[in-house]
């Protein structure tokens, strides 16, 4: 008698200590339902690091990955890849960035998908709100309020420059899922929008004036009242927004970073803010996280500081579960997966 075939296994390693990123029971149930019979879903209860590009992998996750076919977590830990050697075919990350996972996935044969599109809408909302914070003078209003100063004259006499969103030129470095969502909002608000991407021939959302490659970054800066950094961290983009690029920005420009702190020269940003060359900087990501105590960004009046939470809303699991379930259906049907990461390009 032929022994029964063991069930195929999917590992869920999404027990983040943070409520926004901790998988709810309903999402686990949806995953089980999408797989159907013949599958075992192992839910790792050990806390999973959801910050940045994901954690290093707990012993519980590594043990569960032995013999697994699919792994769903925050990043893909080295130990999980090693434990799943020979059986692991697809790994999905709940993060948008996957840079920390790439070295041990290269040549593994594992297909990697990420959650960049899932994070696009909330991060785009945050970006537009951050631009408005400086362009509409809300930062100055907050200062005057803290000083209990009725500063009507400062605004009415145009001592404080206040700009309409529709008159701004928006430059987006990285027209992927997140950058495209930002560009669409800019176009809808009447902004003049341009952007850069690795394959410029793919273009951008309708209404974007022009799309170039990374070599066009100085031109993009020179034509941007607001420069938004939304590109992934790769060997090519690391340190791309240099002091020289920032100095190309028009007087009174706004810099927004929702990508990774490694793309931006933070010291140059501080220098240009202190010299009143930049109007403001809205930063959700930093070269060192958490931002060290005593860092000048903490108390700088022209910095809007966000602790890497631009993507946080109550709707994350609605979109994340939809993406995972759709990709399970595609996987079972042998169809290409959504959000597949180019391991060589890094996103």
ABEGO torsion letter per residue (X at the ends): XBBBBBBBBBBBBABBABAAABBBAAAAAAAAAAAEBGBBBBBBABBBBABEAEBAEBAAAAAAABGBABBBBBEBBAAAAAAABGABABBBBABABAAAAAAAABGAGBBBBBAAAAAAAAAAAAAAAAAAAAAAGAAAAAAAAAAGBBAAAAAAAGABBBBBAAABBBBBBGABAAAAAAAAAAAAAGBBBBBBBABAAAEBBBGBABBBBAAAAAAAAAABABBBBABBBBAAABGABBAAAAAABBBGBBBBBABBAAABBAAAAAAAAAAGABABBBBABBABOBBBBGBAAAABAABBBBBGAAABBAAAAAAAAAAAAAAAAAAAAGBBBBGBBBAAAGX
